[in-house]
Amino acid sequence: MIKRRSFLTYFSIGWLASCFPVVLAACAPTKSSNTNTTTAPSISGNKDTANPAINDRNTVKADTKTAEGFTVIGSVADLDKAGYLQTTTVAVARDPANSKQLLAVNPKCTHQGCDVKWVVGEKRYECPCHDSDFAADGKVLKGPASTSLATYPAKIVGTQVLVKI
């Protein structure tokens, strides 16, 4: 005859063993189908047929590079509509001193790595974590950050905004 304590021990071990595959599956990294895409601000219904890297949702593949090493970040129309373009690796805005020039910076705050946000009306980047402010060209306006944001060459080719990251 099996004792109550032994039964509960065996039952608990069996239950834990049956949960183990579920725990492993939940903790395993997942691979998303859109891991290599970034979303630019969209204009609904627009499709860029000249560039197969841009689909119906106006998403741009992050690995779409030109022969010179520039990466397509978005369209000029999206830049002008939103006032800026931002992905996980680059933020692009027009130069406040010369609207024909583009300024591209790394959107990670140099203080503690938070994502900075473009303040359209004030034409500057702001860190939401510790209130550091950066000029459009990445220079520190207000701390606690003491180092400027990294900058990248940017240009407009046709209807696309390109950045060399």
CYANA upper distance limits for C-alpha pairs under 8 A (distance plus 0.5 A):
  2 ILE  CA      6 SER  CA      7.16
  2 ILE  CA      7 PHE  CA      7.19
  3 LYS  CA      7 PHE  CA      6.75
  4 ARG  CA      8 LEU  CA      6.77
  5 ARG  CA      9 THR  CA      6.70
  6 SER  CA     10 TYR  CA      6.68
  7 PHE  CA     11 PHE  CA      6.46
  8 LEU  CA     12 SER  CA      6.48
  9 THR  CA     13 ILE  CA      6.76
 10 TYR  CA     14 GLY  CA      6.63
 11 PHE  CA     15 TRP  CA      6.61
 12 SER  CA     16 LEU  CA      6.67
 13 ILE  CA     17 ALA  CA      6.61
 14 GLY  CA     18 SER  CA      6.68
 15 TRP  CA     19 CYS  CA      6.89
 16 LEU  CA     20 PHE  CA      6.78
 17 ALA  CA     21 PRO  CA      8.42
 18 SER  CA     22 VAL  CA      8.45
 19 CYS  CA     23 VAL  CA      6.84
 20 PHE  CA     24 LEU  CA      6.74
 21 PRO  CA     25 ALA  CA      6.64
 22 VAL  CA     26 ALA  CA      6.65
 23 VAL  CA     27 CYS  CA      6.69
 24 LEU  CA     28 ALA  CA      6.58
 31 LYS  CA     35 THR  CA      7.82
 36 ASN  CA     61 LYS  CA      6.44
 36 ASN  CA     62 ALA  CA      6.16
 36 ASN  CA     63 ASP  CA      7.42
 37 THR  CA     59 THR  CA      7.15
 37 THR  CA     60 VAL  CA      6.32
 37 THR  CA     61 LYS  CA      4.88
 37 THR  CA     62 ALA  CA      5.70
 37 THR  CA     63 ASP  CA      8.47
 38 THR  CA     59 THR  CA      6.61
 38 THR  CA     60 VAL  CA      6.24
 38 THR  CA     61 LYS  CA      6.81
 38 THR  CA     62 ALA  CA      6.57
 38 THR  CA     87 THR  CA      6.44
 38 THR  CA     88 THR  CA      8.06
 39 THR  CA     58 ASN  CA      7.69
 39 THR  CA     59 THR  CA      5.21
 39 THR  CA     60 VAL  CA      6.73
 39 THR  CA     87 THR  CA      7.43
 40 ALA  CA     58 ASN  CA      7.39
 40 ALA  CA     59 THR  CA      6.55
 40 ALA  CA     60 VAL  CA      7.49
 40 ALA  CA     73 ILE  CA      7.74
 40 ALA  CA     74 GLY  CA      6.19
 40 ALA  CA     78 ASP  CA      7.65
 40 ALA  CA     85 LEU  CA      6.73
 40 ALA  CA     86 GLN  CA      7.38
 40 ALA  CA     87 THR  CA      7.75
 41 PRO  CA     58 ASN  CA      8.49
 41 PRO  CA     78 ASP  CA      6.17
 41 PRO  CA     79 LEU  CA      8.19
 41 PRO  CA     82 ALA  CA      7.21
 41 PRO  CA     85 LEU  CA      7.34
 42 SER  CA     57 ARG  CA      7.89
 42 SER  CA     58 ASN  CA      6.34
 42 SER  CA     59 THR  CA      8.48
 42 SER  CA     78 ASP  CA      6.70
 43 ILE  CA     58 ASN  CA      8.11
 43 ILE  CA     78 ASP  CA      7.37
 44 SER  CA     57 ARG  CA      8.08
 45 GLY  CA     56 ASP  CA      7.77
 45 GLY  CA     57 ARG  CA      8.40
 46 ASN  CA     56 ASP  CA      7.49
 46 ASN  CA     58 ASN  CA      7.59
 47 LYS  CA     54 ILE  CA      7.71
 47 LYS  CA     55 ASN  CA      6.87
 47 LYS  CA     56 ASP  CA      5.87
 47 LYS  CA     57 ARG  CA      8.24
 47 LYS  CA     58 ASN  CA      7.13
 48 ASP  CA     52 PRO  CA      7.94
 48 ASP  CA     54 ILE  CA      6.55
 48 ASP  CA     55 ASN  CA      7.63
 48 ASP  CA     58 ASN  CA      8.30
 49 THR  CA     54 ILE  CA      8.25
 53 ALA  CA     60 VAL  CA      6.44
 53 ALA  CA     61 LYS  CA      6.35
 53 ALA  CA     64 THR  CA      7.15
 54 ILE  CA     58 ASN  CA      6.09
 54 ILE  CA     59 THR  CA      6.15
 54 ILE  CA     60 VAL  CA      5.55
 54 ILE  CA     61 LYS  CA      7.63
 55 ASN  CA     59 THR  CA      6.57
 55 ASN  CA     60 VAL  CA      7.90
 60 VAL  CA     64 THR  CA      8.23
 60 VAL  CA     72 VAL  CA      7.63
 60 VAL  CA     73 ILE  CA      7.17
 60 VAL  CA     74 GLY  CA      7.02
 61 LYS  CA     72 VAL  CA      8.30
 62 ALA  CA     71 THR  CA      7.53
 62 ALA  CA     72 VAL  CA      7.70
 62 ALA  CA     73 ILE  CA      7.82
 63 ASP  CA     71 THR  CA      7.33
 64 THR  CA     71 THR  CA      6.15
 64 THR  CA     72 VAL  CA      6.43
 65 LYS  CA     69 GLY  CA      6.29
 65 LYS  CA     70 PHE  CA      5.91
 65 LYS  CA     71 THR  CA      4.90
 65 LYS  CA     72 VAL  CA      6.94
 66 THR  CA     70 PHE  CA      5.81
 66 THR  CA     71 THR  CA      6.93
 66 THR  CA     72 VAL  CA      8.42
 69 GLY  CA    164 LYS  CA      6.51
 70 PHE  CA    162 LEU  CA      6.12
 70 PHE  CA    163 VAL  CA      5.58
 70 PHE  CA    164 LYS  CA      4.69
 70 PHE  CA    165 ILE  CA      7.54
 71 THR  CA    162 LEU  CA      5.80
 71 THR  CA    163 VAL  CA      5.74
 71 THR  CA    164 LYS  CA      6.46
 71 THR  CA    165 ILE  CA      7.68
 72 VAL  CA    160 GLN  CA      7.18
 72 VAL  CA    161 VAL  CA      6.47
 72 VAL  CA    162 LEU  CA      5.12
 72 VAL  CA    163 VAL  CA      7.12
 73 ILE  CA     85 LEU  CA      7.93
 73 ILE  CA     87 THR  CA      8.19
 73 ILE  CA    160 GLN  CA      8.03
 73 ILE  CA    161 VAL  CA      6.15
 73 ILE  CA    162 LEU  CA      6.25
 73 ILE  CA    163 VAL  CA      7.27
 74 GLY  CA     78 ASP  CA      7.33
 74 GLY  CA     79 LEU  CA      7.91
 74 GLY  CA     85 LEU  CA      7.55
 74 GLY  CA    160 GLN  CA      6.38
 74 GLY  CA    161 VAL  CA      5.88
 74 GLY  CA    162 LEU  CA      8.06
 75 SER  CA     79 LEU  CA      6.87
 75 SER  CA    159 THR  CA      6.13
 75 SER  CA    160 GLN  CA      4.86
 75 SER  CA    161 VAL  CA      5.99
 76 VAL  CA     80 ASP  CA      6.60
 76 VAL  CA    156 ILE  CA      7.90
 76 VAL  CA    159 THR  CA      5.89
 76 VAL  CA    160 GLN  CA      6.07
 76 VAL  CA    161 VAL  CA      6.42
 77 ALA  CA     81 LYS  CA      6.52
 77 ALA  CA    159 THR  CA      7.93
 78 ASP  CA     82 ALA  CA      6.54
 78 ASP  CA     83 GLY  CA      8.37
 78 ASP  CA     84 TYR  CA      8.32
 78 ASP  CA     85 LEU  CA      7.86
 79 LEU  CA     83 GLY  CA      5.81
 79 LEU  CA     84 TYR  CA      5.45
 79 LEU  CA     85 LEU  CA      6.12
 79 LEU  CA     93 ALA  CA      7.80
 80 ASP  CA     84 TYR  CA      7.62
 83 GLY  CA     93 ALA  CA      7.03
 83 GLY  CA     94 ARG  CA      8.10
 83 GLY  CA    120 VAL  CA      6.76
 84 TYR  CA     91 ALA  CA      7.70
 84 TYR  CA     92 VAL  CA      6.04
 84 TYR  CA     93 ALA  CA      5.02
 84 TYR  CA     94 ARG  CA      7.78
 84 TYR  CA    118 TRP  CA      7.72
 84 TYR  CA    120 VAL  CA      8.30
 85 LEU  CA     91 ALA  CA      6.19
 85 LEU  CA     92 VAL  CA      5.57
 85 LEU  CA     93 ALA  CA      7.10
 86 GLN  CA     90 VAL  CA      6.35
 86 GLN  CA     91 ALA  CA      4.66
 86 GLN  CA     92 VAL  CA      6.70
 86 GLN  CA    107 PRO  CA      8.26
 87 THR  CA     91 ALA  CA      6.76
 88 THR  CA    107 PRO  CA      7.71
 89 THR  CA    106 ASN  CA      6.48
 89 THR  CA    107 PRO  CA      7.08
 90 VAL  CA    104 ALA  CA      7.01
 90 VAL  CA    105 VAL  CA      6.16
 90 VAL  CA    106 ASN  CA      5.28
 90 VAL  CA    107 PRO  CA      6.20
 90 VAL  CA    165 ILE  CA      8.29
 91 ALA  CA    104 ALA  CA      6.04
 91 ALA  CA    105 VAL  CA      5.87
 91 ALA  CA    106 ASN  CA      6.69
 91 ALA  CA    107 PRO  CA      6.16
 92 VAL  CA    102 LEU  CA      7.26
 92 VAL  CA    103 LEU  CA      6.17
 92 VAL  CA    104 ALA  CA      4.87
 92 VAL  CA    105 VAL  CA      7.09
 92 VAL  CA    154 ALA  CA      8.48
 93 ALA  CA    102 LEU  CA      6.34
 93 ALA  CA    103 LEU  CA      6.00
 93 ALA  CA    104 ALA  CA      7.13
 93 ALA  CA    136 ALA  CA      7.57
 94 ARG  CA     98 ASN  CA      8.03
 94 ARG  CA     99 SER  CA      5.93
 94 ARG  CA    100 LYS  CA      7.56
 94 ARG  CA    101 GLN  CA      6.42
 94 ARG  CA    102 LEU  CA      4.99
 94 ARG  CA    103 LEU  CA      6.43
 95 ASP  CA     99 SER  CA      5.84
 95 ASP  CA    100 LYS  CA      7.85
 95 ASP  CA    101 GLN  CA      5.97
 95 ASP  CA    102 LEU  CA      5.92
 95 ASP  CA    103 LEU  CA      6.27
 95 ASP  CA    136 ALA  CA      7.24
 95 ASP  CA    137 ASP  CA      8.11
 96 PRO  CA    123 LYS  CA      7.51
 96 PRO  CA    136 ALA  CA      7.94
101 GLN  CA    155 LYS  CA      7.92
102 LEU  CA    154 ALA  CA      6.35
102 LEU  CA    155 LYS  CA      6.79
102 LEU  CA    156 ILE  CA      8.49
103 LEU  CA    136 ALA  CA      7.20
103 LEU  CA    137 ASP  CA      6.39
103 LEU  CA    151 THR  CA      8.08
103 LEU  CA    152 TYR  CA      8.05
103 LEU  CA    153 PRO  CA      7.97
103 LEU  CA    154 ALA  CA      6.95
104 ALA  CA    137 ASP  CA      7.87
104 ALA  CA    151 THR  CA      6.18
104 ALA  CA    152 TYR  CA      5.74
104 ALA  CA    153 PRO  CA      7.10
104 ALA  CA    154 ALA  CA      6.53
104 ALA  CA    163 VAL  CA      7.60
105 VAL  CA    137 ASP  CA      7.60
105 VAL  CA    138 GLY  CA      6.69
105 VAL  CA    149 LEU  CA      6.58
105 VAL  CA    150 ALA  CA      5.99
105 VAL  CA    151 THR  CA      4.77
105 VAL  CA    152 TYR  CA      6.39
106 ASN  CA    149 LEU  CA      6.39
106 ASN  CA    150 ALA  CA      5.78
106 ASN  CA    151 THR  CA      6.82
106 ASN  CA    152 TYR  CA      8.29
107 PRO  CA    115 ASP  CA      5.99
107 PRO  CA    116 VAL  CA      5.83
107 PRO  CA    117 LYS  CA      8.09
107 PRO  CA    149 LEU  CA      7.81
108 LYS  CA    113 GLY  CA      5.38
108 LYS  CA    114 CYS  CA      5.98
108 LYS  CA    115 ASP  CA      5.26
108 LYS  CA    116 VAL  CA      6.56
108 LYS  CA    149 LEU  CA      7.87
109 CYS  CA    113 GLY  CA      5.14
109 CYS  CA    114 CYS  CA      5.76
109 CYS  CA    115 ASP  CA      6.62
109 CYS  CA    116 VAL  CA      6.52
109 CYS  CA    127 CYS  CA      7.01
109 CYS  CA    132 SER  CA      8.44
109 CYS  CA    145 ALA  CA      7.82
109 CYS  CA    149 LEU  CA      7.32
110 THR  CA    145 ALA  CA      6.39
110 THR  CA    146 SER  CA      7.91
110 THR  CA    147 THR  CA      6.46
110 THR  CA    148 SER  CA      7.46
110 THR  CA    149 LEU  CA      6.92
111 HIS  CA    144 PRO  CA      7.16
111 HIS  CA    145 ALA  CA      4.98
111 HIS  CA    146 SER  CA      7.62
111 HIS  CA    147 THR  CA      8.15
114 CYS  CA    127 CYS  CA      7.17
114 CYS  CA    128 PRO  CA      7.98
114 CYS  CA    129 CYS  CA      6.95
115 ASP  CA    127 CYS  CA      7.10
115 ASP  CA    128 PRO  CA      8.21
116 VAL  CA    125 TYR  CA      6.41
116 VAL  CA    126 GLU  CA      5.81
116 VAL  CA    127 CYS  CA      4.91
116 VAL  CA    128 PRO  CA      7.19
117 LYS  CA    125 TYR  CA      5.84
117 LYS  CA    126 GLU  CA      5.82
117 LYS  CA    127 CYS  CA      6.89
117 LYS  CA    128 PRO  CA      7.99
118 TRP  CA    123 LYS  CA      7.52
118 TRP  CA    124 ARG  CA      6.32
118 TRP  CA    125 TYR  CA      4.91
118 TRP  CA    126 GLU  CA      6.87
119 VAL  CA    123 LYS  CA      6.17
119 VAL  CA    124 ARG  CA      5.97
119 VAL  CA    125 TYR  CA      6.36
119 VAL  CA    126 GLU  CA      7.31
120 VAL  CA    124 ARG  CA      7.67
123 LYS  CA    135 ALA  CA      7.84
123 LYS  CA    136 ALA  CA      6.86
124 ARG  CA    133 ASP  CA      7.48
124 ARG  CA    134 PHE  CA      6.28
124 ARG  CA    135 ALA  CA      5.28
124 ARG  CA    136 ALA  CA      5.62
125 TYR  CA    133 ASP  CA      6.23
125 TYR  CA    134 PHE  CA      5.43
125 TYR  CA    135 ALA  CA      6.74
125 TYR  CA    136 ALA  CA      7.13
125 TYR  CA    138 GLY  CA      8.36
126 GLU  CA    131 ASP  CA      6.89
126 GLU  CA    132 SER  CA      6.42
126 GLU  CA    133 ASP  CA      5.11
126 GLU  CA    134 PHE  CA      6.82
127 CYS  CA    131 ASP  CA      5.63
127 CYS  CA    132 SER  CA      5.66
127 CYS  CA    133 ASP  CA      6.84
128 PRO  CA    132 SER  CA      8.29
130 HIS  CA    144 PRO  CA      7.57
131 ASP  CA    142 LYS  CA      8.29
131 ASP  CA    143 GLY  CA      7.82
131 ASP  CA    144 PRO  CA      8.13
132 SER  CA    140 VAL  CA      8.06
132 SER  CA    141 LEU  CA      7.98
132 SER  CA    142 LYS  CA      5.73
132 SER  CA    143 GLY  CA      5.24
132 SER  CA    144 PRO  CA      6.31
132 SER  CA    145 ALA  CA      6.37
133 ASP  CA    140 VAL  CA      6.62
133 ASP  CA    141 LEU  CA      5.68
133 ASP  CA    142 LYS  CA      5.40
133 ASP  CA    143 GLY  CA      7.30
134 PHE  CA    138 GLY  CA      5.85
134 PHE  CA    139 LYS  CA      5.84
134 PHE  CA    140 VAL  CA      5.02
134 PHE  CA    141 LEU  CA      5.58
134 PHE  CA    142 LYS  CA      7.49
134 PHE  CA    148 SER  CA      7.92
134 PHE  CA    149 LEU  CA      8.18
135 ALA  CA    139 LYS  CA      5.74
135 ALA  CA    140 VAL  CA      6.93
135 ALA  CA    141 LEU  CA      6.73
137 ASP  CA    151 THR  CA      7.76
138 GLY  CA    148 SER  CA      5.82
138 GLY  CA    149 LEU  CA      5.06
138 GLY  CA    150 ALA  CA      7.31
138 GLY  CA    151 THR  CA      7.30
139 LYS  CA    147 THR  CA      8.07
139 LYS  CA    148 SER  CA      5.04
139 LYS  CA    149 LEU  CA      6.98
140 VAL  CA    145 ALA  CA      7.44
140 VAL  CA    146 SER  CA      7.06
140 VAL  CA    147 THR  CA      7.10
140 VAL  CA    148 SER  CA      5.81
140 VAL  CA    149 LEU  CA      8.26
152 TYR  CA    163 VAL  CA      7.14
152 TYR  CA    164 LYS  CA      6.50
152 TYR  CA    165 ILE  CA      6.55
153 PRO  CA    163 VAL  CA      6.31
153 PRO  CA    164 LYS  CA      5.99
153 PRO  CA    165 ILE  CA      8.20
154 ALA  CA    161 VAL  CA      7.82
154 ALA  CA    162 LEU  CA      6.12
154 ALA  CA    163 VAL  CA      4.80
154 ALA  CA    164 LYS  CA      6.89
155 LYS  CA    161 VAL  CA      6.55
155 LYS  CA    162 LEU  CA      5.86
155 LYS  CA    163 VAL  CA      7.02
156 ILE  CA    160 GLN  CA      6.23
156 ILE  CA    161 VAL  CA      5.25
156 ILE  CA    162 LEU  CA      6.54
157 VAL  CA    161 VAL  CA      7.07
157 VAL  CA    162 LEU  CA      7.63
